[in-house]
Amino acid sequence: MSGVAFRYVVLGVGLVFAAFFFAYVLPPVLADGDIVGAFAAGFVNPFASGYSLDTILCGVILAIWIVHEQRSRKTHYAWACLPLIIAPGVATAFGLYLFLRSRTVPAGASS
């Protein structure tokens, strides 16, 4: 897969998740107004708890990675991915971050 195709496939997957989130998850949350209850619903059983905790920790790792590489690689607009980890989610933030990162000159390389 070419570099351009990679960038747009990864970004596309993140955007598909964002569309799903805004169409399927957000309306009930806005109708109820209970953000804490919506978050807690991810922990209704041991299986959901495992997936939810995995996603939360992947978000934490992604945030650490973004902050580290923002300083070392000077990835442009990487900070914009941090709030996306919370909503719509890690898939969108990670897809956008990889898209942005792939457009940045590697550390130590001349432009």
Biotite code that builds the C-alpha atoms (Angstrom):
import biotite.structure as struc

atoms = struc.array([
    struc.Atom([0.000, 0.000, 0.000], chain_id="A", res_id=1, res_name="MET", atom_name="CA", element="C"),
    struc.Atom([1.406, 3.390, -0.915], chain_id="A", res_id=2, res_name="SER", atom_name="CA", element="C"),
    struc.Atom([2.026, 6.042, 1.706], chain_id="A", res_id=3, res_name="GLY", atom_name="CA", element="C"),
    struc.Atom([-0.815, 8.206, 0.404], chain_id="A", res_id=4, res_name="VAL", atom_name="CA", element="C"),
    struc.Atom([-3.256, 5.284, 0.414], chain_id="A", res_id=5, res_name="ALA", atom_name="CA", element="C"),
    struc.Atom([-2.172, 4.366, 3.946], chain_id="A", res_id=6, res_name="PHE", atom_name="CA", element="C"),
    struc.Atom([-2.798, 7.901, 5.202], chain_id="A", res_id=7, res_name="ARG", atom_name="CA", element="C"),
    struc.Atom([-6.267, 8.108, 3.747], chain_id="A", res_id=8, res_name="TYR", atom_name="CA", element="C"),
    struc.Atom([-7.336, 4.586, 4.724], chain_id="A", res_id=9, res_name="VAL", atom_name="CA", element="C"),
    struc.Atom([-6.312, 5.205, 8.347], chain_id="A", res_id=10, res_name="VAL", atom_name="CA", element="C"),
    struc.Atom([-7.998, 8.608, 8.360], chain_id="A", res_id=11, res_name="LEU", atom_name="CA", element="C"),
    struc.Atom([-11.098, 7.069, 6.732], chain_id="A", res_id=12, res_name="GLY", atom_name="CA", element="C"),
    struc.Atom([-11.425, 4.386, 9.410], chain_id="A", res_id=13, res_name="VAL", atom_name="CA", element="C"),
    struc.Atom([-11.219, 7.066, 12.098], chain_id="A", res_id=14, res_name="GLY", atom_name="CA", element="C"),
    struc.Atom([-13.886, 9.128, 10.334], chain_id="A", res_id=15, res_name="LEU", atom_name="CA", element="C"),
    struc.Atom([-16.167, 6.084, 9.978], chain_id="A", res_id=16, res_name="VAL", atom_name="CA", element="C"),
    struc.Atom([-15.970, 5.563, 13.730], chain_id="A", res_id=17, res_name="PHE", atom_name="CA", element="C"),
    struc.Atom([-16.684, 9.259, 14.335], chain_id="A", res_id=18, res_name="ALA", atom_name="CA", element="C"),
    struc.Atom([-19.772, 9.031, 12.093], chain_id="A", res_id=19, res_name="ALA", atom_name="CA", element="C"),
    struc.Atom([-20.951, 5.947, 13.996], chain_id="A", res_id=20, res_name="PHE", atom_name="CA", element="C"),
    struc.Atom([-20.379, 7.664, 17.325], chain_id="A", res_id=21, res_name="PHE", atom_name="CA", element="C"),
    struc.Atom([-22.265, 10.815, 16.383], chain_id="A", res_id=22, res_name="PHE", atom_name="CA", element="C"),
    struc.Atom([-25.146, 8.896, 14.784], chain_id="A", res_id=23, res_name="ALA", atom_name="CA", element="C"),
    struc.Atom([-25.551, 6.033, 17.261], chain_id="A", res_id=24, res_name="TYR", atom_name="CA", element="C"),
    struc.Atom([-24.054, 6.982, 20.632], chain_id="A", res_id=25, res_name="VAL", atom_name="CA", element="C"),
    struc.Atom([-24.461, 10.730, 20.932], chain_id="A", res_id=26, res_name="LEU", atom_name="CA", element="C"),
    struc.Atom([-28.278, 11.031, 20.476], chain_id="A", res_id=27, res_name="PRO", atom_name="CA", element="C"),
    struc.Atom([-29.195, 8.907, 23.539], chain_id="A", res_id=28, res_name="PRO", atom_name="CA", element="C"),
    struc.Atom([-26.601, 10.725, 25.654], chain_id="A", res_id=29, res_name="VAL", atom_name="CA", element="C"),
    struc.Atom([-28.015, 14.092, 24.628], chain_id="A", res_id=30, res_name="LEU", atom_name="CA", element="C"),
    struc.Atom([-31.592, 12.896, 25.196], chain_id="A", res_id=31, res_name="ALA", atom_name="CA", element="C"),
    struc.Atom([-30.811, 11.694, 28.737], chain_id="A", res_id=32, res_name="ASP", atom_name="CA", element="C"),
    struc.Atom([-28.242, 14.321, 29.576], chain_id="A", res_id=33, res_name="GLY", atom_name="CA", element="C"),
    struc.Atom([-26.536, 11.731, 31.781], chain_id="A", res_id=34, res_name="ASP", atom_name="CA", element="C"),
    struc.Atom([-22.909, 11.652, 30.661], chain_id="A", res_id=35, res_name="ILE", atom_name="CA", element="C"),
    struc.Atom([-21.759, 9.787, 33.777], chain_id="A", res_id=36, res_name="VAL", atom_name="CA", element="C"),
    struc.Atom([-24.451, 7.138, 33.228], chain_id="A", res_id=37, res_name="GLY", atom_name="CA", element="C"),
    struc.Atom([-23.409, 6.772, 29.602], chain_id="A", res_id=38, res_name="ALA", atom_name="CA", element="C"),
    struc.Atom([-19.803, 6.257, 30.697], chain_id="A", res_id=39, res_name="PHE", atom_name="CA", element="C"),
    struc.Atom([-20.847, 3.772, 33.399], chain_id="A", res_id=40, res_name="ALA", atom_name="CA", element="C"),
    struc.Atom([-22.863, 1.785, 30.833], chain_id="A", res_id=41, res_name="ALA", atom_name="CA", element="C"),
    struc.Atom([-19.547, 0.638, 29.410], chain_id="A", res_id=42, res_name="GLY", atom_name="CA", element="C"),
    struc.Atom([-18.981, -1.305, 32.637], chain_id="A", res_id=43, res_name="PHE", atom_name="CA", element="C"),
    struc.Atom([-22.280, -3.213, 32.907], chain_id="A", res_id=44, res_name="VAL", atom_name="CA", element="C"),
    struc.Atom([-20.653, -6.664, 32.897], chain_id="A", res_id=45, res_name="ASN", atom_name="CA", element="C"),
    struc.Atom([-17.146, -8.159, 33.059], chain_id="A", res_id=46, res_name="PRO", atom_name="CA", element="C"),
    struc.Atom([-16.822, -8.374, 29.266], chain_id="A", res_id=47, res_name="PHE", atom_name="CA", element="C"),
    struc.Atom([-17.873, -4.778, 28.641], chain_id="A", res_id=48, res_name="ALA", atom_name="CA", element="C"),
    struc.Atom([-15.617, -3.703, 31.521], chain_id="A", res_id=49, res_name="SER", atom_name="CA", element="C"),
    struc.Atom([-12.635, -5.414, 29.918], chain_id="A", res_id=50, res_name="GLY", atom_name="CA", element="C"),
    struc.Atom([-13.228, -3.754, 26.552], chain_id="A", res_id=51, res_name="TYR", atom_name="CA", element="C"),
    struc.Atom([-13.898, -0.384, 28.162], chain_id="A", res_id=52, res_name="SER", atom_name="CA", element="C"),
    struc.Atom([-10.788, -0.501, 30.309], chain_id="A", res_id=53, res_name="LEU", atom_name="CA", element="C"),
    struc.Atom([-8.714, -1.570, 27.296], chain_id="A", res_id=54, res_name="ASP", atom_name="CA", element="C"),
    struc.Atom([-10.038, 1.393, 25.312], chain_id="A", res_id=55, res_name="THR", atom_name="CA", element="C"),
    struc.Atom([-9.429, 3.833, 28.166], chain_id="A", res_id=56, res_name="ILE", atom_name="CA", element="C"),
    struc.Atom([-5.854, 2.633, 28.645], chain_id="A", res_id=57, res_name="LEU", atom_name="CA", element="C"),
    struc.Atom([-5.218, 2.730, 24.883], chain_id="A", res_id=58, res_name="CYS", atom_name="CA", element="C"),
    struc.Atom([-6.374, 6.355, 25.030], chain_id="A", res_id=59, res_name="GLY", atom_name="CA", element="C"),
    struc.Atom([-3.954, 7.078, 27.865], chain_id="A", res_id=60, res_name="VAL", atom_name="CA", element="C"),
    struc.Atom([-1.086, 5.441, 25.951], chain_id="A", res_id=61, res_name="ILE", atom_name="CA", element="C"),
    struc.Atom([-2.011, 7.376, 22.813], chain_id="A", res_id=62, res_name="LEU", atom_name="CA", element="C"),
    struc.Atom([-2.049, 10.647, 24.769], chain_id="A", res_id=63, res_name="ALA", atom_name="CA", element="C"),
    struc.Atom([1.410, 9.904, 26.195], chain_id="A", res_id=64, res_name="ILE", atom_name="CA", element="C"),
    struc.Atom([2.671, 9.036, 22.706], chain_id="A", res_id=65, res_name="TRP", atom_name="CA", element="C"),
    struc.Atom([1.215, 12.204, 21.190], chain_id="A", res_id=66, res_name="ILE", atom_name="CA", element="C"),
    struc.Atom([2.749, 14.444, 23.864], chain_id="A", res_id=67, res_name="VAL", atom_name="CA", element="C"),
    struc.Atom([6.129, 12.712, 23.535], chain_id="A", res_id=68, res_name="HIS", atom_name="CA", element="C"),
    struc.Atom([6.219, 12.890, 19.763], chain_id="A", res_id=69, res_name="GLU", atom_name="CA", element="C"),
    struc.Atom([4.883, 16.436, 19.697], chain_id="A", res_id=70, res_name="GLN", atom_name="CA", element="C"),
    struc.Atom([8.119, 17.392, 21.408], chain_id="A", res_id=71, res_name="ARG", atom_name="CA", element="C"),
    struc.Atom([10.503, 15.039, 19.571], chain_id="A", res_id=72, res_name="SER", atom_name="CA", element="C"),
    struc.Atom([9.066, 15.009, 16.020], chain_id="A", res_id=73, res_name="ARG", atom_name="CA", element="C"),
    struc.Atom([7.228, 18.342, 16.017], chain_id="A", res_id=74, res_name="LYS", atom_name="CA", element="C"),
    struc.Atom([4.118, 16.704, 14.542], chain_id="A", res_id=75, res_name="THR", atom_name="CA", element="C"),
    struc.Atom([1.919, 19.555, 13.319], chain_id="A", res_id=76, res_name="HIS", atom_name="CA", element="C"),
    struc.Atom([-1.511, 19.858, 15.001], chain_id="A", res_id=77, res_name="TYR", atom_name="CA", element="C"),
    struc.Atom([-0.993, 16.692, 17.057], chain_id="A", res_id=78, res_name="ALA", atom_name="CA", element="C"),
    struc.Atom([-2.546, 18.465, 20.058], chain_id="A", res_id=79, res_name="TRP", atom_name="CA", element="C"),
    struc.Atom([-5.895, 18.429, 18.197], chain_id="A", res_id=80, res_name="ALA", atom_name="CA", element="C"),
    struc.Atom([-6.016, 14.648, 18.652], chain_id="A", res_id=81, res_name="CYS", atom_name="CA", element="C"),
    struc.Atom([-6.003, 14.811, 22.456], chain_id="A", res_id=82, res_name="LEU", atom_name="CA", element="C"),
    struc.Atom([-9.631, 15.924, 22.990], chain_id="A", res_id=83, res_name="PRO", atom_name="CA", element="C"),
    struc.Atom([-10.741, 13.460, 20.297], chain_id="A", res_id=84, res_name="LEU", atom_name="CA", element="C"),
    struc.Atom([-9.591, 10.617, 22.557], chain_id="A", res_id=85, res_name="ILE", atom_name="CA", element="C"),
    struc.Atom([-12.548, 11.420, 24.826], chain_id="A", res_id=86, res_name="ILE", atom_name="CA", element="C"),
    struc.Atom([-15.146, 12.070, 22.122], chain_id="A", res_id=87, res_name="ALA", atom_name="CA", element="C"),
    struc.Atom([-15.674, 10.581, 19.648], chain_id="A", res_id=88, res_name="PRO", atom_name="CA", element="C"),
    struc.Atom([-12.957, 8.166, 20.762], chain_id="A", res_id=89, res_name="GLY", atom_name="CA", element="C"),
    struc.Atom([-9.573, 6.543, 20.451], chain_id="A", res_id=90, res_name="VAL", atom_name="CA", element="C"),
    struc.Atom([-10.195, 5.216, 16.911], chain_id="A", res_id=91, res_name="ALA", atom_name="CA", element="C"),
    struc.Atom([-10.777, 8.712, 15.554], chain_id="A", res_id=92, res_name="THR", atom_name="CA", element="C"),
    struc.Atom([-7.921, 10.282, 17.526], chain_id="A", res_id=93, res_name="ALA", atom_name="CA", element="C"),
    struc.Atom([-5.501, 7.514, 16.531], chain_id="A", res_id=94, res_name="PHE", atom_name="CA", element="C"),
    struc.Atom([-6.505, 7.636, 12.868], chain_id="A", res_id=95, res_name="GLY", atom_name="CA", element="C"),
    struc.Atom([-6.069, 11.404, 12.718], chain_id="A", res_id=96, res_name="LEU", atom_name="CA", element="C"),
    struc.Atom([-2.791, 11.237, 14.635], chain_id="A", res_id=97, res_name="TYR", atom_name="CA", element="C"),
    struc.Atom([-1.322, 8.648, 12.269], chain_id="A", res_id=98, res_name="LEU", atom_name="CA", element="C"),
    struc.Atom([-2.476, 10.761, 9.329], chain_id="A", res_id=99, res_name="PHE", atom_name="CA", element="C"),
    struc.Atom([-0.785, 13.853, 10.771], chain_id="A", res_id=100, res_name="LEU", atom_name="CA", element="C"),
    struc.Atom([2.308, 11.930, 11.829], chain_id="A", res_id=101, res_name="ARG", atom_name="CA", element="C"),
    struc.Atom([2.772, 10.419, 8.383], chain_id="A", res_id=102, res_name="SER", atom_name="CA", element="C"),
    struc.Atom([2.963, 13.937, 6.927], chain_id="A", res_id=103, res_name="ARG", atom_name="CA", element="C"),
    struc.Atom([5.720, 15.026, 9.354], chain_id="A", res_id=104, res_name="THR", atom_name="CA", element="C"),
    struc.Atom([9.396, 14.803, 8.533], chain_id="A", res_id=105, res_name="VAL", atom_name="CA", element="C"),
    struc.Atom([11.044, 12.179, 10.797], chain_id="A", res_id=106, res_name="PRO", atom_name="CA", element="C"),
    struc.Atom([13.232, 13.420, 13.640], chain_id="A", res_id=107, res_name="ALA", atom_name="CA", element="C"),
    struc.Atom([16.804, 13.949, 12.490], chain_id="A", res_id=108, res_name="GLY", atom_name="CA", element="C"),
    struc.Atom([15.881, 14.169, 8.790], chain_id="A", res_id=109, res_name="ALA", atom_name="CA", element="C"),
    struc.Atom([16.308, 17.367, 6.843], chain_id="A", res_id=110, res_name="SER", atom_name="CA", element="C"),
    struc.Atom([13.259, 18.910, 5.206], chain_id="A", res_id=111, res_name="SER", atom_name="CA", element="C"),
])
